[in-house]
Amino acid sequence: MAGYLVIGTIHLPRLPYIDSKAEHDLEEIIGRAVSEARLLEHLGYDAVMIENYGDHPYRKRVLDPLAISFMSIVVRSIVKTASIEVGVNMLRNSAREAYSIAVASGARFIRVNSLVETIVSDSGIIEPEAPRLRGYHLLGETTPG
């Protein structure tokens, strides 16, 4: 189908947070995620989205440096081994954190649950992230430093 991209999603298990443990160790999380990305690539998917799906109940924003660090390492491992595009979604609505992970890991895009509209979710009222992303460089452009 010309003009359409097929994007698969990899739902990671619970990541570690300062106040809670991960479901699996880092190497196991990486191994599983890389294996799933390779399978999606083999099946003809155009891209893969990596989500912290196991981190429920979701916080409005993921600000925990341990979870962000783990996510960066996992995404970087997939970027290095897959030839399809890789994206990042930090649930519930951590657009700036997802963007930072994407830049640091070499991912090419992000998904934002509430980009331009306010939504009511089980995490509470989620405000749009578009105003906070204004002025960020587009992924793939040269970044300073």
CORGI-V937129 format. One record per residue. N is the residue number from 1. RES is the residue in one letter. OMEGA is omega in radians with two decimals (none if undefined). Layout:
BEGIN
n=N res=RES omega=OMEGA
n=N res=RES omega=OMEGA
END
This chain:
BEGIN
n=1 res=M omega=-3.13
n=2 res=A omega=3.09
n=3 res=G omega=3.13
n=4 res=Y omega=3.03
n=5 res=L omega=3.06
n=6 res=V omega=-3.09
n=7 res=I omega=3.04
n=8 res=G omega=3.14
n=9 res=T omega=3.03
n=10 res=I omega=3.12
n=11 res=H omega=3.12
n=12 res=L omega=3.01
n=13 res=P omega=-3.13
n=14 res=R omega=3.07
n=15 res=L omega=3.10
n=16 res=P omega=3.02
n=17 res=Y omega=3.13
n=18 res=I omega=-3.07
n=19 res=D omega=3.13
n=20 res=S omega=-3.10
n=21 res=K omega=3.02
n=22 res=A omega=3.07
n=23 res=E omega=-3.07
n=24 res=H omega=3.09
n=25 res=D omega=-3.03
n=26 res=L omega=-3.10
n=27 res=E omega=3.10
n=28 res=E omega=3.10
n=29 res=I omega=3.12
n=30 res=I omega=-3.11
n=31 res=G omega=3.14
n=32 res=R omega=-3.11
n=33 res=A omega=3.12
n=34 res=V omega=3.12
n=35 res=S omega=3.11
n=36 res=E omega=3.12
n=37 res=A omega=3.11
n=38 res=R omega=3.11
n=39 res=L omega=3.12
n=40 res=L omega=3.08
n=41 res=E omega=3.14
n=42 res=H omega=-3.13
n=43 res=L omega=3.06
n=44 res=G omega=3.08
n=45 res=Y omega=3.14
n=46 res=D omega=-3.07
n=47 res=A omega=3.09
n=48 res=V omega=3.10
n=49 res=M omega=3.12
n=50 res=I omega=-3.12
n=51 res=E omega=3.04
n=52 res=N omega=-3.01
n=53 res=Y omega=-3.11
n=54 res=G omega=-3.06
n=55 res=D omega=-3.13
n=56 res=H omega=-0.02
n=57 res=P omega=-3.03
n=58 res=Y omega=3.01
n=59 res=R omega=3.09
n=60 res=K omega=3.11
n=61 res=R omega=3.02
n=62 res=V omega=-3.14
n=63 res=L omega=-3.08
n=64 res=D omega=-3.08
n=65 res=P omega=3.13
n=66 res=L omega=3.11
n=67 res=A omega=3.13
n=68 res=I omega=3.12
n=69 res=S omega=3.13
n=70 res=F omega=-3.14
n=71 res=M omega=3.12
n=72 res=S omega=-3.12
n=73 res=I omega=3.14
n=74 res=V omega=-3.12
n=75 res=V omega=3.12
n=76 res=R omega=3.12
n=77 res=S omega=3.12
n=78 res=I omega=3.12
n=79 res=V omega=-3.09
n=80 res=K omega=-3.04
n=81 res=T omega=-3.10
n=82 res=A omega=3.09
n=83 res=S omega=3.06
n=84 res=I omega=3.13
n=85 res=E omega=-3.13
n=86 res=V omega=3.10
n=87 res=G omega=-3.06
n=88 res=V omega=2.97
n=89 res=N omega=3.06
n=90 res=M omega=-3.13
n=91 res=L omega=0.31
n=92 res=R omega=-3.06
n=93 res=N omega=-3.07
n=94 res=S omega=-3.04
n=95 res=A omega=-3.12
n=96 res=R omega=3.10
n=97 res=E omega=3.08
n=98 res=A omega=3.11
n=99 res=Y omega=-3.14
n=100 res=S omega=3.08
n=101 res=I omega=-3.14
n=102 res=A omega=3.13
n=103 res=V omega=-3.09
n=104 res=A omega=-3.03
n=105 res=S omega=-3.08
n=106 res=G omega=3.07
n=107 res=A omega=-2.98
n=108 res=R omega=-3.12
n=109 res=F omega=3.07
n=110 res=I omega=2.98
n=111 res=R omega=-3.14
n=112 res=V omega=-3.08
n=113 res=N omega=3.14
n=114 res=S omega=-3.11
n=115 res=L omega=-3.01
n=116 res=V omega=-3.14
n=117 res=E omega=3.06
n=118 res=T omega=3.08
n=119 res=I omega=3.05
n=120 res=V omega=-3.09
n=121 res=S omega=3.08
n=122 res=D omega=3.06
n=123 res=S omega=-3.09
n=124 res=G omega=3.12
n=125 res=I omega=-3.11
n=126 res=I omega=-3.13
n=127 res=E omega=-3.14
n=128 res=P omega=-3.11
n=129 res=E omega=-3.08
n=130 res=A omega=-3.14
n=131 res=P omega=-3.13
n=132 res=R omega=-3.13
n=133 res=L omega=3.13
n=134 res=R omega=3.09
n=135 res=G omega=3.08
n=136 res=Y omega=3.05
n=137 res=H omega=3.04
n=138 res=L omega=3.09
n=139 res=L omega=-3.12
n=140 res=G omega=3.06
n=141 res=E omega=3.07
n=142 res=T omega=3.11
n=143 res=T omega=-3.12
n=144 res=P omega=2.94
n=145 res=G omega=none
END
